[in-house]
């Protein structure tokens, strides 16, 4: 198994710079005072397609040959990778075939359609996603770009943490949400290279804590259709992301559903950050483990901002 190195993330960054936004890093004096830490939020909710996923999707598509692209690209995704791949494909003038669970949030379905993705719905299980994708690829001849179990996707995702650390300097803690592990993998590779003394912490819903259990047991644990509002974190780690995470990540903290909602409210109120549940889980995990973070400089990837507005109605 070939695992990405930081030089691969640097190469990916040069490749995607003409296409991605260099998103801002936000601080909040209110949150710093409340939590007794200095927090730096890398706002990938402001990235194209509304999430960090555009980095990985763009890098993956730019890494394919013209022959590999001629029949288009395909993937399965609950939403953010689907939208990102649809947008990246449209920029290259190729079709994107997207398999989505029929429980995907309406805002994410609409995003995929807005960017020209051709959707096939399936039942909300990994087995249904994969079997439906096999049929779509057989019918179209499209090239499959996995949401996270893909070398070039991971390299693209690692560019967000690279930008964060280049901007704010050394950190005591670098945090990111964990679902399939693409963002966490890329983040950990960049953090180890640029800030080797930092603690690298993953954040996960208590209701979808397979990565936490994997790290504690030393064995890859798969989730079984977990129920959490953080729809982007319902996936299990892959062999590739597990290999990176078990090597680089120090700890994974979990957060309850109520803490995830509280974190969304705090980010909106104190930092004007509209974070979807999957990205608010990092702050939620901090809320439940405040003593660990007190007095520390903490960098956090706000992974996306695609959610139904009703979720945070005043």
Protein Blocks (a to p, Z undefined) as FASTA:
>chain_A
ZZddfklmmmmmmmmmmmmccddddddfklmmmnopacddddfklgghhiaklmmmmmmm
mmpcfklmmnopadddfklmmmmmmmmmmmnopacdddddfkbcfklmmmmmmnopacdd
dddbfklmmmmmmmmmmmnopacddfklcfklmmmmmmmmmmmmmmnopafbdcdddfeo
mmmmmmmmmmmmmmmmbccdddddfklmmlmmmmmnopacddehiadfklmlmpccdfkl
mmmmmmmmmbdcdddfklmmmmmmmmmmmnopacdfklmmmmmmmmmmmmmmgopacddd
dfbfcdcfklmgZZ
